[in-house]
Amino acid sequence: MFELDRIRTVQAVHGLKDFQPDPDFEIGLAEYLLNQYGQKGLLELHSRFAIGDGDFDGLMRRAIWRAVAQRFGHGVRIGSGVGFKHLETFEIGDRVFIGSQSYIQGRFDGRCVIGNQVWIGPQSYFDARDLIIEDNVGWGPGAKVLGSTHTGLPVDVPIIQTDLEIKSVKIEAGADIGMNAVVLPGVTIGKGSIVGAGAVVTKNVPPFAIVTGVPARFVRWRDGYESSEDLAKHASSYGV
């Protein structure tokens, strides 16, 4: 009988990659495609390359995203089946990984910012009408952001017909969001904090805190971090 090792520690991969600029021909390809097809034509063209796992499909996805997005960095990897809406509002940094079958839903008058060296797990969802993800964020598979809700007023009108209230969501640098976690509208996840798997985050998380559960509650500070009095008061809002 084989026995499995209970714990193994291996070196990180994505977070330690050196910066390598994309080759000049990729930059030129994006410019050519935009001139040849225009934004609308490129969005239609994207469907031809959205699903494939080959190097050529990945190259074409990058070229089309680079041509359409507000900003698009170097070393970006876009998995198969990644969907989007209003790509023209996206600002994407260097060395970003977007896992397969993720969906990023922007808005024509919104802003979606994804910083440098962000890792996004497969099957993630982003209501990205007003979203900022800062540098070095880890985003677990299946985790989600909701950035808007219906007001529900007046009460005699079906909720889906009431006004939509968009609230900014911000994930600060170095935070880590667990698998299948949900971040609700208006929430800021503090620098270096950890959101546990499956947590539902309904209010701001202080920097370097660990929160878990439904709704998410403060568990403790990360090892090696000493909180200030202000942050301790902030944590008390989680019932600590």
Secondary structure, 3 states (H helix, E strand, C coil): CCCCCCCCCCCCCHHHCCCCCCCHHHHHHHHHHHHHHHHHHHHHHHCCCCCCCCHHHHHHHHHHHHHHCCEECCCCEECCCCEEECHHHEEECCCCEECCCCEEECCCCCEEEECCCCEECCCCEEECCEEEECCCCEECCCCEECCEEECCCCCCCCHHHCCEEECCEEECCCCEECCCCEECCCCEECCCCEECCCCEECCCECCCEEEECCCCEEEEECCCCCCCHHHHHHHHCCCC
